Amino acid sequence: MIIESIERPSKDIINGLSKYPTALLSDAMEKSQAMHSEIKPVIPIEKVVGPAITARTMVADYLTPVAAIDYAEPGDVLVIDVRGHRDTAIWGGLASTSCKSRGIVAVIIDGAIRDVAEIRKIQFPVFARAVTPNAGDCSVLGDINVPIQCGGVLVNPGDIVVADTDGVVIVPANRAVQVLEKVKKQEEIEEKIRQLMSQGLSCYEALKDVCGGFTITVGKDVEIP
């Protein structure tokens, strides 16, 4: 199945979310929208943010990820479900070059890639689970712009992808406004903690002051001042 066009979130929402790191966004979403820890940037990057163009492939299918590029617009992020397969690359330098020329800001792959030297040379952000020289093939055409699972997270076309050095989070489009409100509050809380620590409080003391105490469920018989 291929859906040619999708609804994208407003630029105001995307720009608002781009101000925050994945760590704060994860906190704002109750730690429920972070991809598997193995999915990391292949080359050093700071942050990428954009609406998701999704693709679901069979193991070793190179055709679907490449075809998905043609349905993306400048500013989009390709998110590709390869079921976590690590031993066959379904992405490489040619696909990355194509994305770069079309203004696609990044690709997130729950699978393997290759051609890291070429990707580093063109400085295109790629997040993947593994790197291997083994190439896939072009014998299958899978699904584009359908709901997928990537790194253990449900991703719908048009959801907002935020990826940085810590990893990848997905902000559901239908929750983006609420998440933006919550992450602003989360940032305020962390800033209060930093201010208290700058005044000489320990991290524990500052947390206790801001959070109003803790509910201890493990080790509750141990006294902590």
C-alpha positions as CSV (number, residue, x, y, z in Angstrom):
1,M,0.0,0.0,0.0
2,I,1.3,3.5,-0.9
3,I,-0.4,6.7,0.3
4,E,0.9,9.5,-1.8
5,S,0.1,12.5,0.4
6,I,-0.2,13.0,4.1
7,E,-1.3,15.8,6.5
8,R,1.7,17.5,8.1
9,P,1.7,19.4,11.4
10,S,2.0,23.2,11.4
11,K,5.5,24.8,11.2
12,D,4.7,26.5,14.5
13,I,4.3,23.2,16.2
14,I,7.5,21.8,14.6
15,N,9.5,24.9,15.5
16,G,8.2,24.8,19.1
17,L,9.2,21.2,19.6
18,S,12.6,21.8,18.0
19,K,13.6,24.0,21.0
20,Y,13.7,21.0,23.3
21,P,16.0,18.0,23.6
22,T,14.7,14.4,23.3
23,A,15.3,13.9,27.1
24,L,12.8,16.6,28.1
25,L,10.3,15.5,25.4
26,S,10.5,11.9,26.7
27,D,9.8,13.2,30.2
28,A,6.8,15.2,28.9
29,M,5.4,12.0,27.3
30,E,5.8,9.8,30.4
31,K,8.8,8.1,28.8
32,S,6.5,6.3,26.3
33,Q,7.7,7.6,23.0
34,A,11.5,7.0,22.9
35,M,12.8,4.5,20.4
36,H,15.0,1.5,21.3
37,S,18.4,2.6,22.7
38,E,20.3,0.8,19.9
39,I,18.9,3.3,17.3
40,K,21.6,6.0,17.4
41,P,23.1,8.5,15.0
42,V,25.6,7.0,12.6
43,I,27.6,10.3,12.4
44,P,27.7,13.1,14.9
45,I,24.6,15.4,14.8
46,E,23.0,18.0,17.0
47,K,19.3,17.7,16.4
48,V,16.8,17.0,13.6
49,V,13.1,17.6,13.7
50,G,10.4,17.1,11.1
51,P,7.2,15.2,10.1
52,A,7.5,11.5,9.5
53,I,7.2,9.8,6.1
54,T,6.9,6.2,7.0
55,A,7.9,3.0,5.2
56,R,7.5,-0.7,6.1
57,T,9.8,-3.1,4.4
58,M,10.6,-6.8,4.3
59,V,14.0,-7.9,5.6
60,A,16.8,-7.0,3.0
61,D,14.3,-4.9,0.9
62,Y,16.2,-1.9,-0.5
63,L,13.5,-0.8,-2.9
64,T,10.8,0.5,-0.5
65,P,13.1,2.9,1.4
66,V,14.4,4.4,-1.8
67,A,10.8,4.6,-3.2
68,A,9.7,6.5,-0.1
69,I,12.1,9.3,-0.9
70,D,9.9,10.3,-3.8
71,Y,6.9,10.9,-1.4
72,A,8.8,13.2,1.0
73,E,9.0,17.0,0.9
74,P,11.8,19.3,2.1
75,G,11.8,19.2,5.9
76,D,10.5,15.7,6.2
77,V,12.1,12.7,8.1
78,L,12.0,9.2,6.6
79,V,11.1,6.6,9.3
80,I,11.7,3.0,8.1
81,D,10.6,-0.2,9.8
82,V,12.9,-3.2,8.9
83,R,11.9,-5.2,12.0
84,G,15.2,-4.6,13.7
85,H,17.2,-6.7,11.1
86,R,20.9,-6.0,11.6
87,D,22.7,-8.1,9.0
88,T,21.5,-6.6,5.7
89,A,21.8,-2.9,4.8
90,I,18.7,-1.4,3.3
91,W,20.2,2.1,3.2
92,G,23.5,3.6,2.0
93,G,25.3,6.5,0.4
94,L,23.2,6.8,-2.8
95,A,19.9,7.0,-0.9
96,S,21.4,9.5,1.5
97,T,22.7,11.7,-1.3
98,S,19.2,11.6,-2.9
99,C,17.6,12.7,0.4
100,K,20.1,15.5,0.9
101,S,19.5,16.9,-2.6
102,R,15.7,16.9,-2.0
103,G,15.9,18.7,1.4
104,I,14.9,15.7,3.5
105,V,16.4,16.3,6.9
106,A,17.1,12.8,8.2
107,V,16.3,9.1,8.0
108,I,15.5,6.8,11.0
109,I,15.9,3.1,10.4
110,D,15.0,0.2,12.6
111,G,17.6,-1.9,10.8
112,A,21.1,-1.7,9.2
113,I,22.8,0.7,6.8
114,R,26.2,0.8,5.0
115,D,28.4,3.4,3.3
116,V,29.1,5.3,6.5
117,A,32.2,7.1,5.1
118,E,30.1,8.5,2.2
119,I,27.3,9.5,4.6
120,R,29.8,11.2,6.8
121,K,31.3,13.0,3.8
122,I,27.9,14.5,2.8
123,Q,26.9,15.1,6.4
124,F,23.4,13.6,6.2
125,P,21.8,12.6,9.5
126,V,21.1,8.8,9.6
127,F,19.9,6.9,12.7
128,A,20.1,3.2,12.6
129,R,20.3,0.0,14.7
130,A,23.4,-1.4,13.0
131,V,26.1,-1.0,10.2
132,T,27.0,-3.8,7.8
133,P,28.6,-4.0,4.3
134,N,26.0,-6.6,3.2
135,A,23.5,-5.0,0.7
136,G,19.8,-5.6,0.3
137,D,18.0,-6.1,-3.0
138,C,15.2,-4.6,-5.0
139,S,12.8,-7.5,-5.3
140,V,10.0,-6.3,-3.0
141,L,7.9,-3.1,-2.8
142,G,6.4,-2.7,0.7
143,D,4.2,0.0,2.2
144,I,4.7,3.7,2.3
145,N,2.9,6.2,4.5
146,V,1.1,3.7,6.7
147,P,1.3,3.2,10.5
148,I,4.5,1.4,11.4
149,Q,6.5,0.2,14.4
150,C,10.0,1.6,14.6
151,G,12.3,1.0,17.5
152,G,9.3,-0.2,19.6
153,V,7.3,3.0,19.0
154,L,4.1,3.4,16.9
155,V,4.8,6.0,14.1
156,N,2.0,7.4,12.0
157,P,2.7,9.5,8.9
158,G,2.8,13.1,9.9
159,D,3.9,12.4,13.5
160,I,6.8,14.7,14.6
161,V,10.3,13.1,14.8
162,V,12.8,14.6,17.2
163,A,16.3,13.1,17.1
164,D,19.5,14.1,18.8
165,T,22.6,12.6,20.4
166,D,20.5,10.8,23.0
167,G,18.3,9.0,20.5
168,V,14.9,9.4,18.9
169,V,11.4,10.3,20.2
170,I,8.1,10.5,18.3
171,V,5.6,13.1,19.2
172,P,2.1,12.0,18.0
173,A,0.6,14.6,15.8
174,N,-2.7,14.4,17.7
175,R,-0.9,15.1,21.0
176,A,1.6,17.7,19.8
177,V,0.0,20.8,21.3
178,Q,-0.4,19.1,24.7
179,V,3.2,17.8,24.6
180,L,4.5,21.2,23.8
181,E,2.7,22.7,26.8
182,K,4.0,19.9,29.1
183,V,7.6,20.2,27.9
184,K,7.6,23.9,28.7
185,K,6.6,23.1,32.3
186,Q,9.2,20.3,32.4
187,E,11.9,22.8,31.3
188,E,10.8,25.2,34.1
189,I,11.1,22.5,36.7
190,E,14.6,21.6,35.6
191,E,15.6,25.3,35.6
192,K,14.4,25.7,39.2
193,I,16.5,22.6,40.2
194,R,19.5,24.1,38.6
195,Q,19.0,27.4,40.4
196,L,18.8,25.7,43.7
197,M,21.9,23.7,43.0
198,S,23.7,26.9,42.1
199,Q,22.8,28.1,45.6
200,G,24.6,25.2,47.2
201,L,21.8,22.5,47.4
202,S,22.7,19.0,46.4
203,C,20.8,17.5,43.5
204,Y,18.8,15.3,45.9
205,E,17.9,18.3,48.1
206,A,16.9,20.4,45.1
207,L,14.7,17.6,43.7
208,K,13.1,17.2,47.0
209,D,12.4,20.9,47.3
210,V,10.9,21.3,43.8
211,C,9.0,18.0,43.8
212,G,7.7,18.3,47.3
213,G,9.2,15.0,48.5
214,F,9.2,11.5,47.1
215,T,7.1,8.4,47.4
216,I,9.6,5.7,48.1
217,T,8.4,2.2,47.0
218,V,11.8,0.4,47.1
219,G,14.2,0.6,50.0
220,K,11.6,2.6,52.0
221,D,13.1,1.3,55.3
222,V,16.3,3.2,54.6
223,E,16.4,6.7,56.2
224,I,17.4,9.5,53.8
225,P,17.8,12.9,55.3
